[in-house]
């Protein structure tokens, strides 16, 4: 599994065993969304309706990864990458 951010370019690559869980998708999605400004201050019934609509729209699943090895990278600390950005990308 790869989790990364584009700006600054960094992330973590996780090697391991993955298990897909469709049974707990509502509970996990609700926990994720209830902290977001999108639904945080809405009534509970509306939060539940939005969570169900989100799941239907995006067809999500929970992927549980048991890590065996992790590799991180942070190009923001790489001199060659920063020189490339300054020279060719940034105005």
Beta strands, then each sheet from edge to edge (+ up, - down):
strand 1: 2-6
strand 2: 9-21
strand 3: 62-74
sheet 1: 1+ 2- 3+
end
